[in-house]
C-alpha cells in the first residue's frame, strides 16, 4: 500500500489554490496549472515591488522639473543649488512641496539660485 500524503498533501494543495484565487479558468482550479501561474505571479510581484521604487523616483523628478522650469530654472541647476546650500530634502518631499505648498517651493528656488554662484 502506498502513502498518499493525507492531510499534509491536502493542506499544501489548498494553500496553493488559495493563492490562485482570482485567476481565470483552469488556472484557478487545476493544481498543476495553478502552481505554474502562482509561481509566475509571485515572480512578477517581486519584480513589480522593485520597479515601483524606480517609477516613483522618475515621477518625483518629473514633477520637480516641471515646477522648477515654470519658475525659470532647470532641474539640475536647482538640485545643485540646494546641494550647495546644504538643504537635504529628498525628491519625494520636494515634489510634494511643488504641488501643495508653492510658496515654500518658491523660497527653495530662490535659495538655490542664490547658492549657484558659490
C-alpha positions, -999 to +999 in steps of 0.1 A: +000+000+000+014+034-010+014+066+012-005+094-004+003+122+020-030+126+037-038+160+054-004+175+047-008+169+010-043+183+011-032+214+030-003+221+007-026+219-024-053+240-007-028+268+002-016+270-033-051+270-048-059+299-024-030+319-039-046+312-073-079+328-062-090+353-088-073+336-117-094+326-147-104+291-158-081+261-151-055+285-137-077+286-106-089+250-104-063+227-118-034+222-093-006+217-119-015+247-139-023+268-109+011+261-094+028+274-126+006+305-127+011+312-090+049+310-093+048+333-123+026+358-104+048+358-073+079+364-095+061+393-112+050+407-078+086+406-066+099+424-098+070+449-095+080+459-060+114+468-073+100+487-104+076+507-082+105+524-065+121+533-098+088+546-112+081+568-083+115+584-083+110+592-120+076+607-113+091+629-085+119+641-108+094+649-135+073+669-111+102+688-096+115+695-131+081+709-142+079+731-111+114+745-114+110+752-152+078+771-145+099+793-122+126+798-148+152+773-137+165+739-148+161+708-126+198+700-125+208+736-115+180+736-089+193+704-073+229+717-074+219+749-057+201+730-030+232+708-025+255+738-022+230+754+003+232+722+024+195+717+021+188+680+023+153+673+012+145+641-007+128+642-040+095+629-027+093+659-003+104+683-030+077+670-053+051+673-025+061+709-018+060+717-055+024+705-057+009+715-024+030+744-010+041+767-038+053+795-015+077+772+002+089+758-031+094+794-044+116+801-014+136+769-022+141+780-058+153+815-046+178+798-022+190+775-049+195+805-073+214+824-046+238+795-039+246+787-075+274+812-077+293+797-047 
